Amino acid sequence: MGGRTKARTEPVMTGLTEGAHTVLEGEMDLHRDFAAEWGLSPADIEAVRKAPTCVAYTNFLVRAADEGSFPEVVAAVDPCGQGYLDTADHMADLATGEHRYTPFIGKYTGEELRESVAWMRDLLDHCGEQYPGERPPRTRVLGDVLHTGGLERVSGHPGHSRVATGTRRPATPRSRGPRASPG
């Protein structure tokens, strides 16, 4: 919701709301259908403990939506759809005939997702053009993305890092590598 509520124009708010609706309706239905095919009930799904990388990523998205600027929210969400599209395109290239992943490939290579990914990419490009001076926040988001898999990130504040739970502790020195360009 953070991106939708931070957006400044009605078309962008509408696009983000439609994207969220697509995830909650279409994408979640696909996941529920897969689970049912594998003999899992809704209660089974609710009881599953999230993998640490899943917890880290969802915490990152919530934190970006809550604390981040509009461009940060867009930058945080954009890779998700693109990643599913890239994965499904690769699977489609390798797939032969019908198999249990055919619905996944169909959903994530379909025109609806392609249009959504293109819209989000255009929005991200627009943010880069409209907010070129957001280097510190964008760098902070990039740090989140790069370190999410390790459940830790180097924050934009010297001497601190944040774990997935949101607590702060002294950072250990490490190389951050090359910085991303701001725009």
MODELLER restraints for C-alpha pairs under 7 A, 6 or more apart:
rsr = mdl.restraints
at = mdl.atoms
rsr.add(forms.Gaussian(group=physical.xy_distance, feature=features.Distance(at['CA:2:A'], at['CA:65:A']), mean=4.27, stdev=0.5))
rsr.add(forms.Gaussian(group=physical.xy_distance, feature=features.Distance(at['CA:2:A'], at['CA:66:A']), mean=5.99, stdev=0.5))
rsr.add(forms.Gaussian(group=physical.xy_distance, feature=features.Distance(at['CA:3:A'], at['CA:65:A']), mean=6.12, stdev=0.5))
rsr.add(forms.Gaussian(group=physical.xy_distance, feature=features.Distance(at['CA:3:A'], at['CA:70:A']), mean=5.79, stdev=0.5))
rsr.add(forms.Gaussian(group=physical.xy_distance, feature=features.Distance(at['CA:3:A'], at['CA:73:A']), mean=5.54, stdev=0.5))
rsr.add(forms.Gaussian(group=physical.xy_distance, feature=features.Distance(at['CA:3:A'], at['CA:74:A']), mean=6.81, stdev=0.5))
rsr.add(forms.Gaussian(group=physical.xy_distance, feature=features.Distance(at['CA:4:A'], at['CA:13:A']), mean=4.84, stdev=0.5))
rsr.add(forms.Gaussian(group=physical.xy_distance, feature=features.Distance(at['CA:4:A'], at['CA:16:A']), mean=5.64, stdev=0.5))
rsr.add(forms.Gaussian(group=physical.xy_distance, feature=features.Distance(at['CA:4:A'], at['CA:17:A']), mean=6.51, stdev=0.5))
rsr.add(forms.Gaussian(group=physical.xy_distance, feature=features.Distance(at['CA:6:A'], at['CA:70:A']), mean=5.53, stdev=0.5))
rsr.add(forms.Gaussian(group=physical.xy_distance, feature=features.Distance(at['CA:7:A'], at['CA:13:A']), mean=5.79, stdev=0.5))
rsr.add(forms.Gaussian(group=physical.xy_distance, feature=features.Distance(at['CA:7:A'], at['CA:70:A']), mean=6.33, stdev=0.5))
rsr.add(forms.Gaussian(group=physical.xy_distance, feature=features.Distance(at['CA:53:A'], at['CA:148:A']), mean=6.92, stdev=0.5))
rsr.add(forms.Gaussian(group=physical.xy_distance, feature=features.Distance(at['CA:53:A'], at['CA:149:A']), mean=5.37, stdev=0.5))
rsr.add(forms.Gaussian(group=physical.xy_distance, feature=features.Distance(at['CA:53:A'], at['CA:151:A']), mean=6.97, stdev=0.5))
rsr.add(forms.Gaussian(group=physical.xy_distance, feature=features.Distance(at['CA:56:A'], at['CA:148:A']), mean=5.62, stdev=0.5))
rsr.add(forms.Gaussian(group=physical.xy_distance, feature=features.Distance(at['CA:56:A'], at['CA:151:A']), mean=5.64, stdev=0.5))
rsr.add(forms.Gaussian(group=physical.xy_distance, feature=features.Distance(at['CA:56:A'], at['CA:164:A']), mean=5.29, stdev=0.5))
rsr.add(forms.Gaussian(group=physical.xy_distance, feature=features.Distance(at['CA:57:A'], at['CA:148:A']), mean=6.17, stdev=0.5))
rsr.add(forms.Gaussian(group=physical.xy_distance, feature=features.Distance(at['CA:59:A'], at['CA:164:A']), mean=6.26, stdev=0.5))
rsr.add(forms.Gaussian(group=physical.xy_distance, feature=features.Distance(at['CA:60:A'], at['CA:144:A']), mean=6.91, stdev=0.5))
rsr.add(forms.Gaussian(group=physical.xy_distance, feature=features.Distance(at['CA:61:A'], at['CA:76:A']), mean=6.37, stdev=0.5))
rsr.add(forms.Gaussian(group=physical.xy_distance, feature=features.Distance(at['CA:64:A'], at['CA:72:A']), mean=6.48, stdev=0.5))
rsr.add(forms.Gaussian(group=physical.xy_distance, feature=features.Distance(at['CA:64:A'], at['CA:73:A']), mean=5.52, stdev=0.5))
rsr.add(forms.Gaussian(group=physical.xy_distance, feature=features.Distance(at['CA:64:A'], at['CA:76:A']), mean=6.80, stdev=0.5))
rsr.add(forms.Gaussian(group=physical.xy_distance, feature=features.Distance(at['CA:65:A'], at['CA:73:A']), mean=5.45, stdev=0.5))
rsr.add(forms.Gaussian(group=physical.xy_distance, feature=features.Distance(at['CA:71:A'], at['CA:127:A']), mean=5.54, stdev=0.5))
rsr.add(forms.Gaussian(group=physical.xy_distance, feature=features.Distance(at['CA:72:A'], at['CA:137:A']), mean=6.91, stdev=0.5))
rsr.add(forms.Gaussian(group=physical.xy_distance, feature=features.Distance(at['CA:72:A'], at['CA:138:A']), mean=6.23, stdev=0.5))
rsr.add(forms.Gaussian(group=physical.xy_distance, feature=features.Distance(at['CA:72:A'], at['CA:141:A']), mean=6.58, stdev=0.5))
rsr.add(forms.Gaussian(group=physical.xy_distance, feature=features.Distance(at['CA:74:A'], at['CA:124:A']), mean=6.07, stdev=0.5))
rsr.add(forms.Gaussian(group=physical.xy_distance, feature=features.Distance(at['CA:75:A'], at['CA:124:A']), mean=6.42, stdev=0.5))
rsr.add(forms.Gaussian(group=physical.xy_distance, feature=features.Distance(at['CA:78:A'], at['CA:120:A']), mean=6.09, stdev=0.5))
rsr.add(forms.Gaussian(group=physical.xy_distance, feature=features.Distance(at['CA:78:A'], at['CA:121:A']), mean=6.75, stdev=0.5))
rsr.add(forms.Gaussian(group=physical.xy_distance, feature=features.Distance(at['CA:81:A'], at['CA:117:A']), mean=5.80, stdev=0.5))
rsr.add(forms.Gaussian(group=physical.xy_distance, feature=features.Distance(at['CA:82:A'], at['CA:117:A']), mean=5.98, stdev=0.5))
rsr.add(forms.Gaussian(group=physical.xy_distance, feature=features.Distance(at['CA:84:A'], at['CA:108:A']), mean=6.27, stdev=0.5))
rsr.add(forms.Gaussian(group=physical.xy_distance, feature=features.Distance(at['CA:85:A'], at['CA:108:A']), mean=5.44, stdev=0.5))
rsr.add(forms.Gaussian(group=physical.xy_distance, feature=features.Distance(at['CA:85:A'], at['CA:109:A']), mean=5.91, stdev=0.5))
rsr.add(forms.Gaussian(group=physical.xy_distance, feature=features.Distance(at['CA:88:A'], at['CA:105:A']), mean=5.03, stdev=0.5))
rsr.add(forms.Gaussian(group=physical.xy_distance, feature=features.Distance(at['CA:88:A'], at['CA:108:A']), mean=5.68, stdev=0.5))
rsr.add(forms.Gaussian(group=physical.xy_distance, feature=features.Distance(at['CA:88:A'], at['CA:109:A']), mean=5.96, stdev=0.5))
rsr.add(forms.Gaussian(group=physical.xy_distance, feature=features.Distance(at['CA:89:A'], at['CA:109:A']), mean=6.10, stdev=0.5))
rsr.add(forms.Gaussian(group=physical.xy_distance, feature=features.Distance(at['CA:91:A'], at['CA:105:A']), mean=6.84, stdev=0.5))
rsr.add(forms.Gaussian(group=physical.xy_distance, feature=features.Distance(at['CA:92:A'], at['CA:105:A']), mean=6.25, stdev=0.5))
rsr.add(forms.Gaussian(group=physical.xy_distance, feature=features.Distance(at['CA:128:A'], at['CA:183:A']), mean=4.52, stdev=0.5))
rsr.add(forms.Gaussian(group=physical.xy_distance, feature=features.Distance(at['CA:129:A'], at['CA:183:A']), mean=6.49, stdev=0.5))
rsr.add(forms.Gaussian(group=physical.xy_distance, feature=features.Distance(at['CA:132:A'], at['CA:182:A']), mean=6.01, stdev=0.5))
rsr.add(forms.Gaussian(group=physical.xy_distance, feature=features.Distance(at['CA:132:A'], at['CA:183:A']), mean=5.24, stdev=0.5))
rsr.add(forms.Gaussian(group=physical.xy_distance, feature=features.Distance(at['CA:133:A'], at['CA:182:A']), mean=6.85, stdev=0.5))
rsr.add(forms.Gaussian(group=physical.xy_distance, feature=features.Distance(at['CA:134:A'], at['CA:182:A']), mean=6.50, stdev=0.5))
rsr.add(forms.Gaussian(group=physical.xy_distance, feature=features.Distance(at['CA:135:A'], at['CA:182:A']), mean=4.85, stdev=0.5))
rsr.add(forms.Gaussian(group=physical.xy_distance, feature=features.Distance(at['CA:136:A'], at['CA:156:A']), mean=6.88, stdev=0.5))
rsr.add(forms.Gaussian(group=physical.xy_distance, feature=features.Distance(at['CA:138:A'], at['CA:182:A']), mean=6.93, stdev=0.5))
rsr.add(forms.Gaussian(group=physical.xy_distance, feature=features.Distance(at['CA:139:A'], at['CA:180:A']), mean=6.72, stdev=0.5))
rsr.add(forms.Gaussian(group=physical.xy_distance, feature=features.Distance(at['CA:140:A'], at['CA:155:A']), mean=5.87, stdev=0.5))
rsr.add(forms.Gaussian(group=physical.xy_distance, feature=features.Distance(at['CA:140:A'], at['CA:156:A']), mean=5.10, stdev=0.5))
rsr.add(forms.Gaussian(group=physical.xy_distance, feature=features.Distance(at['CA:143:A'], at['CA:153:A']), mean=5.91, stdev=0.5))
rsr.add(forms.Gaussian(group=physical.xy_distance, feature=features.Distance(at['CA:143:A'], at['CA:154:A']), mean=5.94, stdev=0.5))
rsr.add(forms.Gaussian(group=physical.xy_distance, feature=features.Distance(at['CA:143:A'], at['CA:155:A']), mean=6.81, stdev=0.5))
rsr.add(forms.Gaussian(group=physical.xy_distance, feature=features.Distance(at['CA:144:A'], at['CA:153:A']), mean=5.26, stdev=0.5))
rsr.add(forms.Gaussian(group=physical.xy_distance, feature=features.Distance(at['CA:147:A'], at['CA:153:A']), mean=4.72, stdev=0.5))
rsr.add(forms.Gaussian(group=physical.xy_distance, feature=features.Distance(at['CA:151:A'], at['CA:163:A']), mean=5.81, stdev=0.5))
rsr.add(forms.Gaussian(group=physical.xy_distance, feature=features.Distance(at['CA:151:A'], at['CA:164:A']), mean=5.56, stdev=0.5))
rsr.add(forms.Gaussian(group=physical.xy_distance, feature=features.Distance(at['CA:152:A'], at['CA:161:A']), mean=6.89, stdev=0.5))
rsr.add(forms.Gaussian(group=physical.xy_distance, feature=features.Distance(at['CA:152:A'], at['CA:162:A']), mean=5.91, stdev=0.5))
rsr.add(forms.Gaussian(group=physical.xy_distance, feature=features.Distance(at['CA:152:A'], at['CA:163:A']), mean=4.59, stdev=0.5))
rsr.add(forms.Gaussian(group=physical.xy_distance, feature=features.Distance(at['CA:152:A'], at['CA:164:A']), mean=6.43, stdev=0.5))
rsr.add(forms.Gaussian(group=physical.xy_distance, feature=features.Distance(at['CA:153:A'], at['CA:161:A']), mean=5.71, stdev=0.5))
rsr.add(forms.Gaussian(group=physical.xy_distance, feature=features.Distance(at['CA:153:A'], at['CA:162:A']), mean=5.82, stdev=0.5))
rsr.add(forms.Gaussian(group=physical.xy_distance, feature=features.Distance(at['CA:153:A'], at['CA:163:A']), mean=6.73, stdev=0.5))
rsr.add(forms.Gaussian(group=physical.xy_distance, feature=features.Distance(at['CA:154:A'], at['CA:160:A']), mean=6.88, stdev=0.5))
rsr.add(forms.Gaussian(group=physical.xy_distance, feature=features.Distance(at['CA:154:A'], at['CA:161:A']), mean=4.77, stdev=0.5))
rsr.add(forms.Gaussian(group=physical.xy_distance, feature=features.Distance(at['CA:154:A'], at['CA:162:A']), mean=6.92, stdev=0.5))
rsr.add(forms.Gaussian(group=physical.xy_distance, feature=features.Distance(at['CA:155:A'], at['CA:161:A']), mean=5.23, stdev=0.5))
rsr.add(forms.Gaussian(group=physical.xy_distance, feature=features.Distance(at['CA:155:A'], at['CA:162:A']), mean=6.68, stdev=0.5))
rsr.add(forms.Gaussian(group=physical.xy_distance, feature=features.Distance(at['CA:159:A'], at['CA:170:A']), mean=5.64, stdev=0.5))
rsr.add(forms.Gaussian(group=physical.xy_distance, feature=features.Distance(at['CA:159:A'], at['CA:171:A']), mean=5.27, stdev=0.5))
rsr.add(forms.Gaussian(group=physical.xy_distance, feature=features.Distance(at['CA:160:A'], at['CA:168:A']), mean=6.38, stdev=0.5))
rsr.add(forms.Gaussian(group=physical.xy_distance, feature=features.Distance(at['CA:160:A'], at['CA:169:A']), mean=5.78, stdev=0.5))
rsr.add(forms.Gaussian(group=physical.xy_distance, feature=features.Distance(at['CA:160:A'], at['CA:170:A']), mean=4.73, stdev=0.5))
rsr.add(forms.Gaussian(group=physical.xy_distance, feature=features.Distance(at['CA:160:A'], at['CA:171:A']), mean=4.61, stdev=0.5))
rsr.add(forms.Gaussian(group=physical.xy_distance, feature=features.Distance(at['CA:161:A'], at['CA:168:A']), mean=5.83, stdev=0.5))
rsr.add(forms.Gaussian(group=physical.xy_distance, feature=features.Distance(at['CA:161:A'], at['CA:169:A']), mean=5.96, stdev=0.5))
rsr.add(forms.Gaussian(group=physical.xy_distance, feature=features.Distance(at['CA:161:A'], at['CA:170:A']), mean=6.34, stdev=0.5))
rsr.add(forms.Gaussian(group=physical.xy_distance, feature=features.Distance(at['CA:161:A'], at['CA:171:A']), mean=5.03, stdev=0.5))
rsr.add(forms.Gaussian(group=physical.xy_distance, feature=features.Distance(at['CA:162:A'], at['CA:168:A']), mean=4.87, stdev=0.5))
rsr.add(forms.Gaussian(group=physical.xy_distance, feature=features.Distance(at['CA:162:A'], at['CA:169:A']), mean=6.80, stdev=0.5))
